[in-house]
Structures are given as C-alpha cells and as structure tokens.
Amino acid sequence: MKQKLLKILKEITIILVIVFFIVKPFLIDSVKIKDENMNNQLLKGDFVFVNKFIYGAKSAQNIPFTNIPLPYFSIPAFDEPERGDLVVFKYPGGRDILKSEKEEYQVLRVIGCPNDCIEIIDRLVFVNGKKLDIPVEIKYSSADYYAKNIIDKNIFPKGMKWNIDNYGPLVVPAEGSIFEINANNIEQWKIIINREFDKQVVSVLNNEVFIDGKKSSTYKVNNDYYFLMGDNRDECKDSRYFGFVKRDDIIGKPFMIFWSWDSEIPFSDIFDLIGSVRISRMIKFIE
C-alpha cells in the first residue's frame, strides 16, 4: 500500500512538473477576463486558453508558488503581433506608474505596431493616414463623443491636449528609433524611459534633461512597442490611458473560451454561481 501511494505521488509530481515547466510556460496558459474591455466578444467571467508559443515563450522564471528565481531561456517566436490581433499582455501599470504592483494579464486588440502613426478623429481610428477597419464587435456606451477641444487630463502621454475620441497623432516607438527630448516634451517620454531602465532615471535640472545622471537631448528606444485598444471603446482603459506595451510583455493570443460564469457572484453563494454558468460560451473558439 505504501509503495502504491509513493508511486501515485511520483506520477502526480511528474505531471505537475510537466505542467508548470513545459506546458504552462511554452504552450498553453489560461487567463480569466476580469474587465469589460472586450465586450461583447469577451465577457467578464470568461476563462480563455492562450496560445503562448506563437509569439515566443520563456521557461518558468520562478519556482512555482514562490519568488525563488530560476535560470530561464526563451524559444523564438513563430509569428509577430499584427494589427487587428487579440493579444494577452502583461499590464504595465497606470500612465505614471513605473511598474504594476501585481502581475496582471489583460486582453486587448492590436491597433498600432512599431513605427505606426496612430490618430483618432471623431472615434474613427487612422493608422498611417488610413482609416482602420471597425471591429465587428465594437461597442459604444453613448452615441455622443468627445469633441476635439475637450481635454482629458488622464490621457497618455501626459500633458497632451487629447481625449479618447480625438487622439494623436502619436508614433508607436520601435527598437532603435531615436527621438529628441527636452524640458518641454520630456513628460511625454519620461515613463517609457523609466520603464526601460526599470527605475526612475529621468530628471530635469536648469531646463536640461538628465537620464541616469547624464545630460541628454535624444533617446534611443531599446524595445519594440505596440498600441492596444479594447472593442468596448468608451469604457476601456487601454493604451490611450496607460501607454505603449512592450513586445516582451505580449505573451500570446487567446484562442478559446473554455469556461464562463458571472464572476461578480461570490464563492460563498456557490449555487447562484453555478447557476450563472454560461454554457453557450463554453468551448467557443475566438476569432
């Protein structure tokens, strides 16, 4: 009996190792939809499978359930994010936040790729001067939109006189691109630079800009970035608010809803929670 139990435990351990160190980091992961950014295509309470190997993947960076670091490596990407793709990404934090306090994954649609110029005019999105196709699932909570003269102080980049319906033009940074910085425009670029250094490095003294203690008039970008938006345009906090998303923080593509229920119902009301299961949404492939 003891030997049989040990054998079962050994098999379970092997399965867990395979899941945490091979399947989860490299192939398929799952994400719970916690917001309404992609209503109606993805609903709050949907659980989706994520294809991780398509954009490249890294092995586990920590021992599961701990913060103990591990040596890790990555595999090459089979494809790159393209305009119109739904992607799962690591939330970078608020517009003026260096790093999000907790690791959080979200799903949004790629609108701009590296070097693209984004502009929104009366809710219509233009990329490099051409009107972008409107997603089938797009949703607005109001028929009215913000006029160009209305300024949203929370918009990205900081200090721009834009709003979510009239926005830009704004160029998405690409690895190796160089832009000028000065005391007048540094607020627009400060968070990107600080995030690339993973610490606060930008300062202004006597009307001159310093990066990591060195006086600078230009900055060379170290990563490719993407501009992401949700289909629930009026209610979504996307790149219009938190800024660009680094390529390395895009982890994969959602491809199937495998479970769905009303996540607003607490587990203490288990029967109501079970009763809220959306059977019609389960095992549903995401286009």
Sequence and secondary structure as in RCSB ss.txt:
>XXXX:A:sequence
MKQKLLKILKEITIILVIVFFIVKPFLIDSVKIKDENMNNQLLKGDFVFVNKFIYGAKSAQNIPFTNIPLPYFSI
PAFDEPERGDLVVFKYPGGRDILKSEKEEYQVLRVIGCPNDCIEIIDRLVFVNGKKLDIPVEIKYSSADYYAKNI
IDKNIFPKGMKWNIDNYGPLVVPAEGSIFEINANNIEQWKIIINREFDKQVVSVLNNEVFIDGKKSSTYKVNNDY
YFLMGDNRDECKDSRYFGFVKRDDIIGKPFMIFWSWDSEIPFSDIFDLIGSVRISRMIKFIE
>XXXX:A:secstr
 HHHHHHHHHHHHHHHHHIIIIIIIIIEEEEE  SSTTTTTS TTEEEEEE GGG EE  SB TTS  B    EE
  SS   TT EEEEE   STT SS SS  EEEEEEEE TT EEEEETTEEEETTEE    TT B S S    TT 
  TT SSTT    SSSEEEEE   TT EEE  TTTHHHHHHHHHHHHTS  EEEETTEEEETTEE SEEE  S E
EEEE SBTTT  SHHHH  EEGGGEEEEEEEEEEE  TTS GGGHHHHHHT  GGGTTEE  
